[in-house]
Amino acid sequence: MATEPTTTANVTTDAWTVRRILDWTIPHLKKHGSDTPRLDAEILLAHARQCPRIKLYTEYDAVLTDAQRQIMRDLVQRRSKAEPVAYLVGRREFFGLNFQLTSDVLIPRPDTETLVLQVLDHAKAWPRPRILDVGTGSGCIAISIAHHLKNAIIAAVDLSPDALAVAQNNAKLHQVGDRIRFVRGDLFESLDADASFDIIASNPPYVTTGELAGLDPDVRLHEPHLALDGGADGLKVVRRLIADAPRFLDEKGILLIEIACEQASAVTELVNVTQRFTDVATIADTTGRPRVIKAVVK
């Protein structure tokens, strides 16, 4: 926030009010590349004031304290350097729940809610479904499932110990920590040899290595490449998931994998080539784009 307002004992017209902060911040963030400058500014200001975002609209003339202004100033400076808002405020909503975040985990996207919906829908086939979340990250998939399926037995795997720590904290936050077993490992390697599941769900890395350099700075500079980089064709991890999943799926068990929309044909072919699955289908997200591949183990 640039120039300090002129003030006298009782004059606050030029003070740093909620309205004035927003009027300054929105064009500033737009100039520095934000695609959603108003939303960003409102979320950051609500965080600085420790209030719900809706309260900004009812308190446009409220004057920020010096401490609040300093917090907002720091947040805006960091956002101007493409640091994601979700990391700045330390949380993001997903599937109606708030998840705590650090830069050790991907920021949950609405696209992934399609995967969760598919799990919840197919889990109805079992009285006590056993579900595995591979590459759990923040835990948003496993925790959302646990929140809605009280009868489910859930395990969640991730290679990163820092990501697992975030997921475990989120599980405690949503009071499902006692119903999810968190395992550190590379895909299935740390599971018991006789482990068996009714549903395996995964949002694996599927960005091609070549595409990483062209991602938005928010993603490229700040989100973990371990959770993004899917190798030369984006399918390095997907191939391993498809190859190994049948060993850990019970009879008629279901594999659900989130994909990039342009990968639907290639992933379907990978599944069919194994000759281990039937009922292979592509599920569209809310925008109508291919988002999840479903396959039932033979």
Helices and strands as residue ranges (DSSP letters): H 18-31, H 37-49, H 54-58, H 66-79, H 85-89, E 91-94, E 97-100, G 110-112, H 113-122, G 123-125, E 130-134, H 140-148, E 153-158, H 161-173, G 177-179, E 180-184, E 197-202, H 209-212, H 217-222, G 225-227, H 236-244, G 245-248, E 249-258, G 261-263, H 264-274, E 277-284, E 290-297
